[in-house]
Amino acid sequence: MGNANNLLNVEKIESSFINGEILGNEETNIKGGNFKRLKIRHLLLIPSLLFSNIYRFLPALLKDIFFCFSIIHKSPASRIFAKTRYDELRTKIDVKVSSLAIRAAPTNIKKDLESTFLSGFHVAKLTHVFELDCLLEEALNHSNPSHAGARPYFKDGINKKIENSYSAYYSFSKKNNQIINSILAKDLDENFNYHLSTLAGYVCKLKDITYSLSIVSGANSNDEMHQDTYASVAKGFLYLQDIDVNGGPFEYLEGSYNDAVYRSSETNKAVLKNDTHSSGSTRLRGETLQDAVDRYNLQTFTGPKGLLVFANTAGYHRKGVHNSNKPRIILACGVKRKGVFSKLVINLLSMIKLKLTH
């Protein structure tokens, strides 16, 4: 399958960019194509789609009332609620509920988990990353790419096309997701599950992670410092290349997730300004961004292939500057997002189970 120094398919992708070739066209990346072939399992998505569509067409005030603790309700939809402590209170509740995941862990690791919870990230180094190579080729050949939110516009508050911007995310089959997890398990011990749970805000495991092959070149909307939503979300970034400060490294404002007052204040400002490019996933720009960098410690994650960074992306984060002629190639990954009530139930049951078994 190769050796520790080679990921042949990564090298092929790098060569295609250097030679002016592209794996797909921009329209394909923007539109994606996940539903070209309907399968029986897609029918299971119907309840979720109905839920999302009900939310989409509800008046703003009703969204704030009925979807208060839903993970899809990223920010106050109405100006009325944006003028109150609505977002601050629900964010504080999420922080409290998410912290219960630590109480469902063994006592000997709780101090480390508290540190992870406060910082908002966890880092590991993998040595078996070369074993992923053949799976990358299969994803490229059998998956329709999407932009996955890394759009070539919506940057600096302006809906304007960003030149030389490219992003393609290729998904893996359910089977291959589990193969990837089995490869990662060679380097990750049981403690990783507890760190993952701490960042996700509910008890989960390595086997719950799903992946996509991310190929990004140039700037895009994810270059802006932003939060994904008000509630805890665990996202991971597995480097398939050596990534330096010019290679689009993942960057994170340490401790920002736990500051409900600050985050909700910036979210409310975006809603009241009718900043539609920011109010959903609040973005920090200009002096506000500089103030945030001064307030928190900006972590820039550079390192060799095999570096795995997991973060709670309800905290502020971004893709760093990408000035390399090579695309940034990583495995983007994460566990399913859960609303406050779901996390509460899962964590309480896990706490009870821990007490009964110890």
Protein Blocks (a to p, Z undefined) as FASTA:
>chain_A
ZZfkbcfklmmmmmmmmnopafbdfklmmnopmklpccfklmmmmmmmmmmmmmmmpcfk
lmmmmmmmgmklmbafbfklmmmmklmmmmmmmmmmmmmmmmmpcfklmmmmmmmmmnop
acdddfklmmmmmmmmmmmmmcccdekopaceheehiacddehiacddddddfklmmmmm
mmmmmmpcfklmmmmmmmnopacdfklpccdddddehjdfklpccdfblbdcddddddfb
dcdfknopacddehklmmmmlmmmmmmmmmmnopaklmmmccdehjllmmmmmmpccddd
eddehiacdddfkbccdddddfbfbdcdddddddddddfklmmmmmmmmmmmmmmmZZ
